[in-house]
Amino acid sequence: MESQFTQGYALVIGAGADLPVTINDATAVAGLLRDPQRCAYPPDQVWLLVGEEAHRQAILSALDRLAAVASGEATVIVYFSGHGLETPEYYLLPYSRELEQGSALTPPLHTAISGQLFTDKLRAIRAKRLLVLLDCCHAGGQAEAKGWSAIKSPLPPSITSELGRGSGRVVIASSRKDELSWVGTPYSVFTGALLEGLAGYGAFEYDGYARVLDLAMYVGRVVPDRTRDRQHPIIKVASLEDNFAVAYYAGGGKEPQRLGWPGSSLPLLLSERVDAEQVASWRRMLANRRRALMLIEERMSEYVEYQEIPLQLIDNWRRTQEQIAELEQKLRQFR
């Protein structure tokens, strides 16, 4: 029976302008969160800002509103899709006329949000659980093409220090600084994987909840696979032990349902007929491998450029991914 994830609040932003795919991505995320058969957030607790509505003041006001209404046991998701630039200070670029008209010879920083201000607004949100999702490198070479004296950057440096405040704070960015964020059909690769994760595809236990570490692990695994190892999400967590629920994945039910667009994967389904001890063993091994992969990715994220990561660390990362895939394949055959 469907039920609402009443403690869930979300601000979903798609800057649009010269990145129209960000509107599709943000609209899909908000739609899945509101879907009573999926994440089941109360519709009036999911705020969507896209295109002209996603301007600087609207975003800041919405973050202030989140801080005012979401506290205590609340779970908050903040999703931003658009430009992220370092000049050297970090900025998120919301919608602006200059970007839409393609006339910006320099980044329109007068309409931008600094990374520090964005982090301050997040810090004001006193909810017990906060998940920040940043898809900030769709443009890839846009800064260079426009002649901007800036570099693309997916993650405000100040946001990492915010994790030190305690558990219940997780940030997932779509790609490393030296990478593109690839566009797929009908959504970007990162957001497509994110939607699948929220629909329970990466659920470790089928208990009805899309949990944050399961989501992070799923996105972190399938995005490199789908981009032929050319895009690697950044995952920052305050605690590996705090695998909190960010949403329902089946409206309160326990069976993940397939998403209906071309290229979408199938969720893993387990059969109750499988030998319980064997399944338990595989699941324990899978949990250990996932934890190991998360620790390896945390180590890898310390390097600014992907090419700088030691080969041995990359080999360990790939080997652990292969082990996870092998264990998941063993579980996949049972229905």
Secondary structure as the mmCIF struct_conf table of DSSP 4:
data_model
#
loop_
_struct_conf.conf_type_id
_struct_conf.id
_struct_conf.beg_label_comp_id
_struct_conf.beg_label_asym_id
_struct_conf.beg_label_seq_id
_struct_conf.end_label_comp_id
_struct_conf.end_label_asym_id
_struct_conf.end_label_seq_id
TURN_TY1_P TURN_TY1_P1 THR A 6 GLN A 7
STRN STRN1 GLY A 8 GLY A 14
TURN_TY1_P TURN_TY1_P2 ALA A 17 ASP A 18
TURN_TY1_P TURN_TY1_P3 PRO A 20 PRO A 20
HELX_RH_AL_P HELX_RH_AL_P1 VAL A 21 ARG A 34
TURN_TY1_P TURN_TY1_P4 PRO A 36 CYS A 39
HELX_RH_3T_P HELX_RH_3T_P1 PRO A 43 GLN A 45
STRN STRN2 VAL A 46 VAL A 50
HELX_RH_3T_P HELX_RH_3T_P2 GLY A 51 GLU A 53
HELX_RH_AL_P HELX_RH_AL_P2 ARG A 56 VAL A 69
STRN STRN3 GLY A 72 SER A 81
BEND BEND1 GLY A 82 GLY A 82
STRN STRN4 HIS A 83 GLU A 86
BEND BEND2 THR A 87 GLU A 89
STRN STRN5 TYR A 90 LEU A 93
HELX_RH_AL_P HELX_RH_AL_P3 ARG A 97 GLN A 101
TURN_TY1_P TURN_TY1_P5 GLY A 102 GLY A 102
BEND BEND3 LEU A 105 THR A 106
HELX_RH_3T_P HELX_RH_3T_P3 LEU A 109 THR A 111
STRN STRN6 ILE A 113 SER A 114
HELX_RH_AL_P HELX_RH_AL_P4 GLY A 115 ARG A 123
TURN_TY1_P TURN_TY1_P6 ALA A 124 ALA A 124
STRN STRN7 ALA A 127 ASP A 135
TURN_TY1_P TURN_TY1_P7 HIS A 138 GLY A 141
HELX_RH_AL_P HELX_RH_AL_P5 GLN A 142 LYS A 146
TURN_TY1_P TURN_TY1_P8 GLY A 147 GLY A 147
BEND BEND4 SER A 149 SER A 149
STRN STRN8 ILE A 151 LYS A 152
BEND BEND5 PRO A 154 LEU A 155
HELX_RH_AL_P HELX_RH_AL_P6 PRO A 157 GLU A 162
HELX_RH_3T_P HELX_RH_3T_P4 LEU A 163 ARG A 165
BEND BEND6 SER A 167 GLY A 168
STRN STRN9 ARG A 169 ALA A 173
BEND BEND7 SER A 174 SER A 175
TURN_TY1_P TURN_TY1_P9 LYS A 177 ASP A 178
BEND BEND8 GLU A 179 GLU A 179
STRN STRN10 VAL A 183 VAL A 183
BEND BEND9 THR A 185 TYR A 187
STRN STRN11 SER A 188 SER A 188
HELX_RH_AL_P HELX_RH_AL_P7 VAL A 189 LEU A 198
TURN_TY1_P TURN_TY1_P10 ALA A 199 GLY A 202
BEND BEND10 PHE A 204 GLU A 205
BEND BEND11 ASP A 207 GLY A 208
STRN STRN12 TYR A 209 ARG A 211
HELX_RH_AL_P HELX_RH_AL_P8 VAL A 212 ARG A 226
TURN_TY1_P TURN_TY1_P11 THR A 227 ASP A 229
BEND BEND12 ARG A 230 ARG A 230
STRN STRN13 ILE A 234 VAL A 237
BEND BEND13 ALA A 238 ALA A 238
TURN_TY1_P TURN_TY1_P12 LEU A 240 GLU A 241
STRN STRN14 ALA A 245 TYR A 248
BEND BEND14 TYR A 249 ALA A 250
TURN_TY1_P TURN_TY1_P13 GLY A 251 GLY A 252
BEND BEND15 LYS A 254 GLU A 255
BEND BEND16 TRP A 261 TRP A 261
TURN_TY1_P TURN_TY1_P14 PRO A 262 GLY A 263
HELX_LH_PP_P HELX_LH_PP_P1 LEU A 266 LEU A 268
TURN_TY1_P TURN_TY1_P15 GLU A 272 ARG A 273
BEND BEND17 VAL A 274 VAL A 274
HELX_RH_AL_P HELX_RH_AL_P9 ALA A 276 MET A 300
TURN_TY1_P TURN_TY1_P16 SER A 301 GLU A 302
BEND BEND18 TYR A 303 GLU A 305
HELX_RH_3T_P HELX_RH_3T_P5 TYR A 306 GLU A 308
BEND BEND19 ILE A 309 ILE A 309
HELX_RH_AL_P HELX_RH_AL_P10 LEU A 311 ARG A 332
TURN_TY1_P TURN_TY1_P17 GLN A 333 GLN A 333
#
